[in-house]
């Protein structure tokens, strides 16, 4: 059996399928499909058509119902499309029935994200985590993948009722999952020792939705060259850099981005990666302010953090990035319709969030450097507060700089 099960998705055309339900409005589904489109392009797929069905809830057999499935089938046949991607996770039963009806390759959101993670993983740690997630996803779907393995095994040592090949394959995968878990435990112990060797230095961690610019901000603060790209999940492996603001050093880590409908298998597998988040003294929650629904993304990240951190409450700064890409539409004087989020200017948005968050909020453009000095000044103050509680005898080191900061404004540098 291969160590990695990577779906073959390379430069091919695909159809995207979404569902409007009581839980998902038409506007939400449009946004989700936009994100699925971006995910598909990240995986090397070119979406050419979208199908949206309105149902009370997903059909338990065909997800979208027989009528819509037939409509999709006709389009796929006429246009020779070889791939259909569904925006939600499909059950093994739904996958089996949809494949039988469409007779093309079917992916759901989970398998697509797993494929992207598999292609992006660079280190042995990330590869092991992704492989574990893939096997967890594949285990209940073996009947779909290998229906030809339903025959009985016999021979010496297999007398009696025998054992189906499917049961053997399940046992092999379960053994592999157990082995991967042990590998991760070993790597976790090694990484835990590395974190302990860093001493009592203050630790900050960048968290946020995928593709909000965390790695770009890391590069701006640490003057490093962490890989940053305008694609989802550009960074999987946690990166740690030493940052010095004036004469105050601290560690800054860049973690994997979150996403709505994140597969359960990945949340479980990557919990160990998020040890940097659990052990951080300060969280820097980076938000893409140019995204039309950034508030929903904030909640997705907060919900994931609650799952990772439990009831633990950590100091957090909310950093609105991509200010240079923010756009808004000014309403005409005679337009009496209610204002929407698209009618709010950047200045008004900043005043609103600053009033809500106080000094825990900053607006920046990591790419162009706008607001970075102000952010560094805030980081200096917050890191210093934590630092002096651990090293109270170092307090005098900051007195001259604090005076200069008060008299002349930020005089900051980073290394």
C-alpha positions in Angstrom: 0.0 0.0 0.0 1.3 3.5 -0.8 2.3 5.7 2.0 0.4 8.7 0.5 -2.9 8.7 -1.2 -2.8 11.8 -3.3 -5.7 12.4 -5.7 -4.7 13.0 -9.2 -5.8 16.6 -9.8 -3.6 18.2 -12.4 -4.5 21.0 -14.7 -8.0 19.6 -15.5 -11.4 21.2 -15.9 -14.0 20.8 -13.2 -17.6 21.5 -12.2 -18.3 22.9 -8.7 -21.5 22.0 -6.8 -23.0 23.9 -3.8 -26.2 23.6 -1.8 -28.5 26.4 -0.5 -30.2 25.1 2.7 -31.7 26.5 5.9 -28.2 26.6 7.3 -26.6 28.2 4.2 -28.0 31.2 2.5 -27.6 32.0 -1.2 -25.1 34.7 -0.5 -23.1 32.4 1.8 -23.1 29.6 -0.8 -21.8 32.0 -3.4 -18.9 33.0 -1.1 -18.2 29.3 -0.3 -18.1 28.5 -3.9 -15.7 31.4 -4.6 -13.5 29.9 -1.9 -13.9 26.4 -3.4 -12.9 27.9 -6.8 -9.7 29.3 -5.1 -9.0 25.9 -3.5 -9.5 24.2 -6.9 -7.0 26.6 -8.6 -4.5 26.0 -5.8 -4.8 22.3 -6.5 -4.2 22.9 -10.2 -7.8 22.6 -11.4 -9.7 25.0 -13.6 -13.4 25.3 -12.6 -15.6 26.0 -15.7 -19.2 25.8 -14.3 -21.1 26.0 -11.0 -24.3 24.2 -10.1 -26.3 25.3 -7.1 -29.4 23.4 -5.7 -31.9 24.7 -3.2 -33.0 22.1 -0.6 -34.1 22.0 3.0 -31.0 19.8 3.7 -28.6 17.7 1.7 -30.2 14.7 0.0 -29.0 11.6 1.9 -28.5 9.6 -1.3 -27.5 12.0 -4.0 -26.7 15.2 -2.0 -28.5 17.4 -4.6 -31.4 15.2 -5.7 -31.9 13.1 -8.8 -33.1 16.0 -11.0 -30.1 18.2 -10.4 -27.7 15.2 -10.6 -29.1 14.4 -14.0 -28.6 18.1 -15.1 -25.0 17.8 -13.9 -24.5 14.5 -15.8 -25.7 16.0 -19.1 -23.4 19.0 -18.8 -20.4 16.7 -17.8 -21.0 14.4 -20.8 -21.6 17.2 -23.4 -18.5 19.1 -22.3 -16.2 16.1 -21.5 -15.6 17.2 -17.9 -13.7 14.6 -15.9 -14.0 16.0 -12.4 -16.9 17.3 -10.2 -16.2 18.9 -6.8 -18.8 19.3 -4.1 -18.5 22.1 -1.5 -19.4 19.9 1.5 -18.1 16.6 2.8 -20.0 13.7 1.2 -20.8 10.5 3.0 -19.5 7.2 1.5 -23.1 6.4 0.4 -23.4 9.7 -1.4 -20.0 9.3 -3.1 -20.9 5.9 -4.3 -24.2 6.9 -5.8 -22.9 10.1 -7.4 -20.0 8.3 -9.0 -22.4 5.7 -10.4 -24.6 8.4 -11.9 -21.9 10.8 -13.3 -19.2 8.2 -14.1 -16.4 10.7 -13.5 -14.0 11.5 -10.7 -15.8 13.0 -7.6 -14.1 15.1 -4.9 -15.7 16.7 -1.9 -14.3 19.7 0.0 -12.5 17.5 2.4 -10.6 15.4 -0.1 -9.7 18.5 -2.1 -8.2 20.2 1.0 -6.3 16.9 1.9 -4.9 16.9 -1.6 -3.6 20.5 -1.3 -2.1 19.7 2.1 -0.4 16.6 0.7 1.2 18.7 -2.1 2.2 21.5 0.2 3.8 19.4 3.0 7.6 19.8 3.0 8.9 18.4 6.3 8.6 14.9 7.6 6.4 16.2 10.4 3.9 17.8 8.0 3.9 14.8 5.7 3.2 12.5 8.6 0.3 14.6 9.8 -1.2 14.8 6.3 -0.8 11.1 5.7 -2.6 10.4 9.0 -5.4 12.7 8.0 -5.7 11.0 4.6 -5.9 7.5 6.1 -8.5 8.7 8.7 -10.6 10.1 5.8 -10.1 7.0 3.6 -10.9 4.3 6.3 -14.8 4.6 6.2 -14.7 4.9 2.4 -12.9 1.7 1.5 -16.1 0.2 0.2 -16.2 3.0 -2.4 -12.5 2.7 -3.3 -12.1 -1.0 -3.6 -15.4 -2.7 -4.2 -13.6 -5.5 -6.1 -12.0 -6.7 -2.9 -15.2 -8.2 -1.4 -14.2 -11.8 -2.2 -13.3 -14.2 0.6 -9.8 -15.3 1.4 -9.0 -18.9 2.1 -6.1 -21.3 2.3 -4.0 -22.6 5.1 -4.6 -20.7 8.4 -7.8 -19.2 7.0 -10.2 -22.1 7.5 -13.8 -21.4 8.6 -15.6 -18.3 7.6 -12.5 -16.7 6.3 -11.8 -13.0 6.0 -12.7 -10.6 3.3 -10.0 -8.6 1.5 -11.8 -5.5 2.6 -11.5 -6.4 6.3 -7.8 -7.0 5.7 -7.3 -3.6 4.0 -9.1 -2.0 6.9 -6.8 -3.7 9.4 -3.8 -2.6 7.4 -4.9 1.0 7.4 -5.7 0.9 11.1 -2.2 -0.5 11.8 -0.8 2.3 9.7 -2.8 4.9 11.6 -1.5 3.5 14.9 2.1 3.6 13.5 1.7 7.2 12.3 0.3 8.3 15.7 3.4 6.8 17.4 5.7 8.6 14.9 3.9 11.9 15.7 4.3 11.3 19.4 8.1 10.9 18.9 8.4 14.0 16.8 6.2 15.9 19.3 8.6 15.0 22.1 11.5 16.2 20.1 9.8 19.5 19.3 8.8 19.9 22.9 12.4 19.6 23.9 13.3 22.3 21.3 10.7 24.6 22.7 12.0 24.1 26.2 15.5 24.9 25.0 14.3 28.3 24.0 14.3 29.2 27.6 11.9 31.9 29.0 12.0 34.1 26.0 8.6 35.6 25.3 6.7 33.8 22.5 4.2 35.3 20.1 2.2 33.3 17.4 0.6 34.5 14.2 -2.9 32.9 13.7 -5.6 33.6 11.2 -7.6 32.4 8.3 -5.7 31.0 5.3 -4.3 33.6 2.8 -4.6 36.6 5.1 -0.9 37.5 4.9 0.6 35.9 8.0 3.8 34.9 6.3 4.1 38.3 4.7 3.8 39.9 8.1 6.3 37.5 9.5 8.8 38.7 6.9 8.0 42.3 7.6 8.6 42.0 11.3 11.5 39.5 11.3 13.2 40.6 8.1 13.1 37.0 7.1 12.2 35.2 3.8 9.4 32.8 4.8 7.6 31.4 1.8 4.6 33.6 1.0 2.2 33.1 -1.9 -1.3 34.3 -2.9 -2.7 30.8 -2.6 -4.6 28.9 0.2 -2.4 27.0 2.6 0.9 28.4 1.2 2.4 27.6 4.6 1.9 24.3 6.4 5.0 23.9 8.6 5.3 26.1 11.6 8.1 28.6 11.2 9.8 30.4 14.2 11.9 33.5 14.0 13.6 35.7 16.5 12.4 39.3 16.3 14.1 42.2 18.1 12.2 45.4 18.7 14.8 48.0 19.9 16.7 45.9 22.4 13.8 43.6 23.3 14.0 40.1 21.7 11.0 37.7 21.4 10.1 34.6 19.3 7.5 34.9 16.6 5.9 31.7 15.0 3.9 31.5 11.8 1.3 28.7 11.9 -1.0 26.9 9.4 -4.0 29.0 8.4 -7.5 28.0 9.3 -10.5 27.7 6.9 -14.3 27.2 7.3 -15.5 23.6 7.1 -11.9 22.4 8.0 -11.9 18.6 7.8 -12.1 16.9 11.2 -9.3 14.7 10.2 -7.0 17.7 9.7 -8.0 19.4 12.9 -7.1 16.2 14.8 -3.8 15.6 12.9 -2.6 19.2 13.1 -3.4 19.8 16.8 0.2 18.9 17.6 1.4 21.6 15.1 -0.6 24.1 17.0 1.5 23.5 20.2 3.1 26.8 19.2 -0.2 28.5 19.7 -0.9 26.7 23.0 2.5 27.7 24.4 2.5 31.2 23.0 2.3 34.2 25.5 0.7 36.4 22.9 -1.5 35.7 19.9 -1.5 38.0 16.8 -4.8 37.3 15.0 -4.2 38.5 11.4 -7.4 39.4 9.4 -7.8 40.2 5.7 -9.7 43.4 6.0 -10.2 43.5 2.2 -12.3 40.3 2.3 -16.1 41.2 2.2 -16.9 38.7 5.0 -13.8 39.1 7.2 -16.0 39.1 10.3 -17.1 35.5 9.6 -13.5 34.5 9.0 -12.7 36.0 12.5 -15.3 33.8 14.0 -14.0 30.7 12.2 -10.6 31.3 13.6 -11.9 32.0 17.1 -13.9 28.8 17.0 -10.9 26.8 16.0 -8.8 28.4 18.7 -11.4 27.6 21.3 -11.2 23.9 20.1 -7.4 24.0 20.3 -6.9 26.0 23.5 -10.0 24.9 25.4 -10.9 27.3 28.1 -7.5 28.9 28.2 -7.6 32.7 27.7 -4.6 34.2 26.0 -3.8 37.9 25.3 -4.6 38.6 21.6 -4.0 41.5 19.2 -6.3 41.8 16.2 -4.3 42.9 13.2 -6.3 44.0 10.1 -4.0 43.4 7.1 -4.3 44.2 3.4 -5.5 47.7 4.1 -4.1 48.7 0.6 -6.6 46.3 -1.0 -9.6 47.6 0.9 -12.4 49.0 -1.3 -15.8 50.5 -0.6 -18.7 52.1 -2.4 -19.9 55.5 -1.3 -23.7 55.8 -1.4 -25.4 58.5 -3.4 -27.1 61.2 -1.5 -30.5 60.2 -2.9 -30.0 56.5 -2.1 -32.3 55.8 0.9 -31.6 52.1 1.1 -29.9 50.7 4.2 -26.1 50.8 4.2 -24.2 47.6 3.9 -20.6 46.6 4.8 -19.6 47.6 1.3 -20.6 51.2 2.0 -18.2 51.7 5.0 -15.0 53.5 4.4 -11.6 52.3 5.8 -11.5 55.3 8.2 -14.9 54.5 9.5 -14.1 50.8 9.9 -10.9 51.6 11.8 -12.8 53.9 14.2 -15.5 51.3 14.8 -13.0 48.5 15.6 -10.7 50.7 17.6 -13.7 51.8 19.7 -14.6 48.1 20.2 -11.1 46.6 20.8 -9.3 49.6 22.3 -5.5 49.3 22.1 -5.7 45.6 21.0 -6.4 46.5 17.3 -4.2 47.7 14.5 -4.7 48.3 10.7 -1.7 47.6 8.4 -0.5 46.6 5.0 2.3 44.1 5.5 3.2 44.1 1.8 3.7 47.9 1.6 4.8 48.6 5.2 1.8 50.8 6.1 1.2 50.8 9.9 4.1 48.4 10.6 6.0 50.9 12.8 2.8 51.5 14.9 2.4 47.7 15.2 6.0 47.3 16.3 5.5 50.0 19.0 2.4 48.1 20.3 4.3 44.8 20.2 7.2 46.3 22.1 4.8 47.4 24.9 3.0 44.1 25.1 6.2 41.9 25.0 7.9 44.1 27.5 4.9 43.7 30.0 5.4 39.9 29.8 9.2 40.1 29.8 9.5 42.1 33.0 7.3 39.7 34.9 9.9 37.0 34.1 13.0 39.1 34.4 12.1 42.0 36.8 15.8 42.9 37.1 15.8 43.9 33.4 13.3 46.7 33.8 16.0 49.4 33.8 17.1 48.3 30.3 13.9 49.7 28.8 13.7 53.1 30.7 15.8 55.1 28.2 13.9 53.7 25.2 10.6 54.3 26.8 11.5 57.9 27.3 12.6 58.2 23.7 9.4 56.6 22.6 7.3 59.1 24.5 9.4 62.1 23.3 10.1 61.2 19.7 7.7 58.5 18.6 8.7 55.0 17.5 12.4 54.3 17.0 12.1 50.7 16.2 14.2 48.0 14.4 13.9 44.3 13.9 16.4 41.6 13.2 
